[in-house]
Amino acid sequence: LLVEYEKVLIQHTKRDDWYMWANMKKGGITLPVFTSLDAYWPGIQCMLGDVEEGMKTIHNFHQVAKQYGFTPEFYNIPKAEVHQQRAGYPLRPELVESAVYLYQATKDPYLIEIGIDLLEAVEHSSRTNCGYATIKDVRDHRLDNRMESFFLAETTKYLYLLFDPDNFIHNNGAKGTVIQTPSGECVIDTGAYIFNTEAHPIDMAAVHCCSAAKKEE
């Protein structure tokens, strides 16, 4: 299903390695913008096997981040400027999330550079005495008086994983842990992790082990 979805996106929204907003029914471009939430897309491309395309996409997004220090909520692609009224950056994780997946696949040091740029920008402009404030306007780095929960749950976690290639999360299945259950042996910690919407890792091997035991009961 996702492979078919990607084909439609390429057909109707792709313009020079950018992916724009399109009309759901007719397919025509409605807004030539990049939004900070769109930065998850290179990671999806990577998981679909389109690593080269994912690298092209994340390069475009990184250039936006380098232009302002952060990716604004909305960026006008033809004008190469922040879309009016959507100039903030609430410390979103999507760009570094994609960098993690692409780095797992390529080990390209450029992806580490993306993480370093974000980390340095956050430390320089967002850090306060009691936390990390969201950026109200990426053009002048004014701060807003709040810190979103996903900054700690997701952004910092993905940065940590990007800089720690030997983390257990990155296990490629070459090793695991055998545990004994009332229903027999199970192998967990094999790297079969998925992340929920707040980037909490779930070991699918453990889920399978527990599910199998419940079915037998």
Phi, psi and omega in degrees: 000314182294325177297318178293322178298319179297320179301318180292319178299315179298318182295318190255336188243343186281130174220108177053051178068015169251154177236113188257173178283139181226158176292129186297328185266323185256339177086356179285151179294130178256322178220123179275065186234156166248133175247155184298331177291336179295345186292354174286341190297319177302326177294320176295317177303319179298314181292337176277355180095359180269062186296316181299317178293322177298321178294321178295317182294313183292332176297316177300314182295322179295325178296324175296315179299321179290330180295322185242351187097331180217166173272120178290163179301318176228136180228123179282112187292309181299324182272349181053049180209165178298136174287131184304142178074359179228054187262001184278169173219104183274035177064043183289154184263350196300322182295312181287333174300312178296323179298323179299311182295318180291326178291323175302323185276330190241332188058028179286121182298341177302326181289328172295322177301320178300315179296319179297316179301316180293315181300314181294322179294318179295315180296322183286317191250337189255338186290136176232182181291340185231025178147201181236116184275149175290154180272119181287324181212118183291344182286330179231000177063029171297149184256152172255154186273060177197159174226120182289147181297330183289346177297313179283320184289326188240302188301310181293327180294315180292325175298315179301314182293325179296321183271359181234076185296343180266008180299147182301335179299329184275006180308128182270012179095001181287342179218163180198182180238126179270127177237153179260132176235166177303339181263000181125196182277147171226147175250120179239182180058040180263005181093004182275059183263140167240158180249136174280186188296340176254021175065027173276123184286137178238123180279106183293335175295320178291321177299316179297319180299312180293321181295319179297320180295320181293322179297322180291329179290000000 
